[in-house]
Amino acid sequence: MTIVAGTDFSQNARAAARAAAAIAQRLGEPLKLVHVLNELGAEATLANQQGVVFEGRRSALATHAEELKAAGDDRVRLRHRGAGI
C-alpha cells in the first residue's frame, strides 16, 4: 500500500500532508506527495516562460518533502512526472 497526499502548498495542504506522513509512518508504508499543474491553466505562462513554472513547483515540492522528512518520515520520495518535469 502507498499513502498519497496532494498539495497546493497552502497551510491546509501542509497540515494534511503531515497527517498523511504520520499515518504512513504508523503503517510502515511509503508516502507520495503529489502536486498537479493544470496544463490548460499553465499554457499561456509556458508560452512565455518555458520551464519556469515547472522549476518553481519542483522546488516547492522538494521543500515540502524535506519538511516531512525532518518531521520524522524518512520514506518520503520525490518523483517528478509530466511535461517538462
MDTraj code that builds the backbone (N, CA, C; nanometers):
import mdtraj as md
import numpy as np

residues = "MET THR ILE VAL ALA GLY THR ASP PHE SER GLN ASN ALA ARG ALA ALA ALA ARG ALA ALA ALA ALA ILE ALA GLN ARG LEU GLY GLU PRO LEU LYS LEU VAL HIS VAL LEU ASN GLU LEU GLY ALA GLU ALA THR LEU ALA ASN GLN GLN GLY VAL VAL PHE GLU GLY ARG ARG SER ALA LEU ALA THR HIS ALA GLU GLU LEU LYS ALA ALA GLY ASP ASP ARG VAL ARG LEU ARG HIS ARG GLY ALA GLY ILE".split()
xyz = np.array([
    [0.0853, -0.1168, 0.0000],
    [0.0000, 0.0000, 0.0000],
    [0.0901, 0.1232, 0.0000],
    [0.0407, 0.2315, -0.0571],
    [0.1088, 0.3607, -0.0569],
    [0.0100, 0.4674, -0.0142],
    [0.0531, 0.5583, 0.0714],
    [-0.0290, 0.6711, 0.1138],
    [0.0012, 0.7864, 0.0181],
    [-0.1036, 0.8501, -0.0337],
    [-0.0875, 0.9609, -0.1282],
    [-0.1474, 1.0870, -0.0672],
    [-0.0706, 1.1968, -0.0720],
    [-0.1182, 1.3258, -0.0224],
    [-0.0993, 1.4300, -0.1312],
    [-0.2080, 1.4944, -0.1683],
    [-0.1995, 1.6023, -0.2667],
    [-0.1679, 1.7329, -0.1969],
    [-0.1003, 1.8225, -0.2682],
    [-0.0675, 1.9516, -0.2088],
    [-0.0813, 2.0641, -0.3111],
    [-0.1266, 2.1781, -0.2606],
    [-0.1247, 2.3017, -0.3392],
    [-0.0333, 2.4026, -0.2698],
    [0.0436, 2.3538, -0.1720],
    [0.1425, 2.4288, -0.0950],
    [0.0799, 2.5263, 0.0045],
    [-0.0507, 2.5176, 0.0271],
    [-0.1161, 2.6025, 0.1264],
    [-0.0892, 2.5465, 0.2658],
    [-0.1206, 2.6245, 0.3676],
    [-0.1033, 2.5782, 0.5053],
    [-0.1933, 2.4579, 0.5345],
    [-0.3153, 2.4591, 0.4799],
    [-0.4051, 2.3444, 0.5000],
    [-0.3482, 2.2187, 0.4352],
    [-0.2923, 2.2320, 0.3159],
    [-0.2339, 2.1167, 0.2477],
    [-0.1120, 2.0654, 0.3242],
    [-0.0342, 2.1566, 0.3802],
    [0.0821, 2.1148, 0.4597],
    [0.0367, 2.0360, 0.5831],
    [-0.0704, 2.0817, 0.6475],
    [-0.1229, 2.0099, 0.7638],
    [-0.1737, 1.8711, 0.7229],
    [-0.2418, 1.8641, 0.6098],
    [-0.2915, 1.7348, 0.5613],
    [-0.1757, 1.6418, 0.5269],
    [-0.0692, 1.6958, 0.4682],
    [0.0470, 1.6140, 0.4339],
    [0.1161, 1.5627, 0.5603],
    [0.1232, 1.6456, 0.6630],
    [0.1813, 1.5991, 0.7901],
    [0.0981, 1.4854, 0.8488],
    [-0.0341, 1.4976, 0.8398],
    [-0.1219, 1.3902, 0.8885],
    [-0.1012, 1.2633, 0.8066],
    [-0.0912, 1.2790, 0.6745],
    [-0.0683, 1.1629, 0.5874],
    [0.0670, 1.0995, 0.6175],
    [0.1676, 1.1820, 0.6449],
    [0.3008, 1.1301, 0.6787],
    [0.2957, 1.0506, 0.8094],
    [0.2192, 1.1001, 0.9062],
    [0.2060, 1.0290, 1.0339],
    [0.1381, 0.8942, 1.0134],
    [0.0347, 0.8925, 0.9296],
    [-0.0345, 0.7659, 0.9001],
    [0.0600, 0.6698, 0.8293],
    [0.1324, 0.7203, 0.7298],
    [0.2263, 0.6359, 0.6556],
    [0.3328, 0.5790, 0.7477],
    [0.3839, 0.6623, 0.8363],
    [0.4861, 0.6169, 0.9298],
    [0.4300, 0.5107, 1.0240],
    [0.3111, 0.5346, 1.0764],
    [0.2473, 0.4393, 1.1678],
    [0.2249, 0.3044, 1.1005],
    [0.1869, 0.3075, 0.9722],
    [0.1594, 0.1831, 0.8995],
    [0.2847, 0.1228, 0.8367],
    [0.3953, 0.1984, 0.8377],
    [0.5180, 0.1493, 0.7748],
    [0.5099, 0.1486, 0.6235],
    [0.4324, 0.2411, 0.5688],
    [0.4117, 0.2485, 0.4238],
    [0.4750, 0.3755, 0.3675],
    [0.5095, 0.3741, 0.2398],
    [0.5659, 0.4947, 0.1778],
    [0.4593, 0.6022, 0.1577],
    [0.5042, 0.7255, 0.1495],
    [0.4170, 0.8395, 0.1247],
    [0.4553, 0.9030, -0.0076],
    [0.3570, 0.9270, -0.0930],
    [0.3795, 1.0011, -0.2173],
    [0.3143, 1.1371, -0.2020],
    [0.3923, 1.2414, -0.2180],
    [0.3445, 1.3782, -0.2125],
    [0.3244, 1.4240, -0.3565],
    [0.2025, 1.4688, -0.3891],
    [0.1658, 1.4967, -0.5277],
    [0.1189, 1.6407, -0.5443],
    [0.1642, 1.7032, -0.6517],
    [0.1136, 1.8345, -0.6910],
    [0.0841, 1.8274, -0.8402],
    [-0.0318, 1.8764, -0.8800],
    [-0.0720, 1.8722, -1.0209],
    [-0.0771, 2.0129, -1.0748],
    [-0.0146, 2.0318, -1.1891],
    [-0.0196, 2.1599, -1.2582],
    [-0.1120, 2.1423, -1.3769],
    [-0.2219, 2.2137, -1.3769],
    [-0.3202, 2.2057, -1.4839],
    [-0.2590, 2.2581, -1.6130],
    [-0.2498, 2.1734, -1.7146],
    [-0.1882, 2.2133, -1.8411],
    [-0.2608, 2.3291, -1.9070],
    [-0.3929, 2.3296, -1.9007],
    [-0.4672, 2.4377, -1.9641],
    [-0.4403, 2.5711, -1.8958],
    [-0.4329, 2.5697, -1.7646],
    [-0.4074, 2.6921, -1.6908],
    [-0.2655, 2.7426, -1.7068],
    [-0.1732, 2.6529, -1.7352],
    [-0.0329, 2.6909, -1.7479],
    [0.0085, 2.7201, -1.8908],
    [-0.0791, 2.6918, -1.9851],
    [-0.0443, 2.7049, -2.1270],
    [0.0113, 2.8420, -2.1637],
    [-0.0579, 2.9472, -2.1250],
    [-0.0138, 3.0822, -2.1598],
    [0.1173, 3.1162, -2.0910],
    [0.1299, 3.0772, -1.9668],
    [0.2535, 3.1043, -1.8931],
    [0.3709, 3.0319, -1.9565],
    [0.3498, 2.9065, -1.9926],
    [0.4581, 2.8285, -2.0516],
    [0.5017, 2.8839, -2.1865],
    [0.4099, 2.9422, -2.2586],
    [0.4448, 3.0001, -2.3880],
    [0.5475, 3.1118, -2.3714],
    [0.5396, 3.1824, -2.2582],
    [0.6302, 3.2940, -2.2334],
    [0.7482, 3.2578, -2.1439],
    [0.7320, 3.1580, -2.0582],
    [0.8352, 3.1255, -1.9598],
    [0.8558, 2.9749, -1.9532],
    [0.8966, 2.9154, -2.0607],
    [0.9149, 2.7702, -2.0666],
    [1.0002, 2.7202, -1.9500],
    [0.9481, 2.6314, -1.8718],
    [1.0231, 2.5682, -1.7642],
    [1.0213, 2.6415, -1.6314],
    [0.9964, 2.7715, -1.6307],
    [0.9990, 2.8481, -1.5063],
    [0.8916, 2.7980, -1.4103],
    [0.7725, 2.7747, -1.4622],
    [0.6621, 2.7267, -1.3784],
    [0.6966, 2.5921, -1.3182],
    [0.7457, 2.5002, -1.4000],
    [0.7760, 2.3665, -1.3509],
    [0.8883, 2.3689, -1.2480],
    [0.9907, 2.4494, -1.2714],
    [1.1031, 2.4547, -1.1777],
    [1.0583, 2.5077, -1.0418],
    [0.9739, 2.6088, -1.0420],
    [0.9230, 2.6625, -0.9155],
    [0.8430, 2.5596, -0.8384],
    [0.7586, 2.4849, -0.9089],
    [0.6773, 2.3814, -0.8441],
    [0.7647, 2.2667, -0.7959],
    [0.8641, 2.2291, -0.8767],
    [0.9554, 2.1211, -0.8383],
    [1.0292, 2.1595, -0.7093],
    [1.0736, 2.2835, -0.7016],
    [1.1445, 2.3319, -0.5841],
    [1.0528, 2.3338, -0.4613],
    [0.9306, 2.3816, -0.4783],
    [0.8351, 2.3860, -0.3671],
    [0.8020, 2.2454, -0.3182],
    [0.7873, 2.1516, -0.4109],
    [0.7572, 2.0138, -0.3732],
    [0.8749, 1.9522, -0.2969],
    [0.9970, 1.9798, -0.3416],
    [1.1157, 1.9280, -0.2729],
    [1.1250, 1.9851, -0.1315],
    [1.0962, 2.1135, -0.1169],
    [1.0981, 2.1762, 0.0151],
    [0.9945, 2.1126, 0.1066],
    [0.8748, 2.0918, 0.0537],
    [0.7667, 2.0299, 0.1324],
    [0.8074, 1.8885, 0.1749],
    [0.8655, 1.8122, 0.0840],
    [0.9090, 1.6758, 0.1167],
    [1.0168, 1.6778, 0.2240],
    [1.1090, 1.7724, 0.2168],
    [1.2138, 1.7824, 0.3184],
    [1.1548, 1.8163, 0.4555],
    [1.0511, 1.9001, 0.4572],
    [0.9841, 1.9316, 0.5837],
    [0.9238, 1.8057, 0.6451],
    [0.8629, 1.7223, 0.5612],
    [0.8028, 1.5982, 0.6106],
    [0.9106, 1.5024, 0.6614],
    [1.0216, 1.4954, 0.5891],
    [1.1324, 1.4099, 0.6329],
    [1.1867, 1.4572, 0.7673],
    [1.2014, 1.5884, 0.7817],
    [1.2529, 1.6447, 0.9066],
    [1.1591, 1.6163, 1.0236],
    [1.0304, 1.6016, 0.9929],
    [0.9316, 1.5721, 1.0972],
    [0.9324, 1.4246, 1.1350],
    [1.0147, 1.3450, 1.0661],
    [1.0304, 1.2064, 1.1089],
    [0.9930, 1.1003, 1.0091],
    [0.9464, 1.1368, 0.8901],
    [0.9123, 1.0329, 0.7922],
    [1.0196, 1.0294, 0.6846],
    [1.1108, 0.9339, 0.6975],
    [1.2213, 0.9239, 0.6018],
    [1.1850, 0.8429, 0.4776],
    [1.0588, 0.8037, 0.4661],
    [1.0160, 0.7279, 0.3481],
    [0.9550, 0.8174, 0.2404],
    [0.9564, 0.9482, 0.2593],
    [0.9030, 1.0394, 0.1578],
    [0.9985, 1.0374, 0.0393],
    [0.9440, 1.0170, -0.0797],
    [1.0255, 1.0116, -0.2007],
    [0.9693, 1.1092, -0.3032],
    [1.0584, 1.1744, -0.3769],
    [1.0170, 1.2650, -0.4838],
    [1.0342, 1.1955, -0.6177],
    [0.9311, 1.2038, -0.6985],
    [0.9370, 1.1556, -0.8368],
    [0.8632, 1.2579, -0.9203],
    [0.9331, 1.3185, -1.0143],
    [0.8728, 1.4205, -1.0995],
    [0.8254, 1.3575, -1.2297],
    [0.7028, 1.3866, -1.2656],
    [0.6468, 1.3341, -1.3901],
    [0.5714, 1.4434, -1.4616],
    [0.5576, 1.4274, -1.5912],
    [0.4799, 1.5208, -1.6691],
    [0.5664, 1.6000, -1.7649],
    [0.5018, 1.6758, -1.8488],
    [0.5733, 1.7544, -1.9493],
    [0.6642, 1.8551, -1.8803],
    [0.7895, 1.8517, -1.9144],
    [0.8840, 1.9481, -1.8625],
    [0.9254, 1.9253, -1.7188],
    [0.8800, 1.8180, -1.6590],
    [0.9162, 1.7945, -1.5189],
    [1.0142, 1.6801, -1.5101],
])
top = md.Topology()
chain = top.add_chain()
for i, resn in enumerate(residues, 1):
    res = top.add_residue(resn, chain, resSeq=i)
    for name in ("N", "CA", "C"):
        top.add_atom(name, md.element.get_by_symbol(name[0]), res)
traj = md.Trajectory(xyz[None], top)
